[in-house]
Amino acid sequence: CQSIKDNYLAVSNAFNTFKSELTVAAINADLYQSLNTKYHIAGYPTILFWKRGSLPGSAPEEYHGDYTAENIIDFLNQRTGLRGRIKKDAPNKPLTVPVDDPVSD
């Protein structure tokens, strides 16, 4: 969702040194509408968390806090044991990984 784009970029950058332990990703749910049904997404923005090692198809935990970068980072730190933090000098663009098929149903 465009309303939290800057906060989301800050969250992504906060964890970019933990790439092997946490993946921060975004999808356009308008393009992948099957995910709305599969994961019971009723509104935007929606943040879902899967613990690393979760079985394919397992239910994610939905984030219900404020959509500030600080609160989302705290949520992820609590769930993962990592120590992500806002980086004042971080680039204002997401880290991207080329993917042929970003979502498989």
Salt bridges, closest charged atoms under 4 A:
GLU61 OE2 - ARG79 NH2 2.76
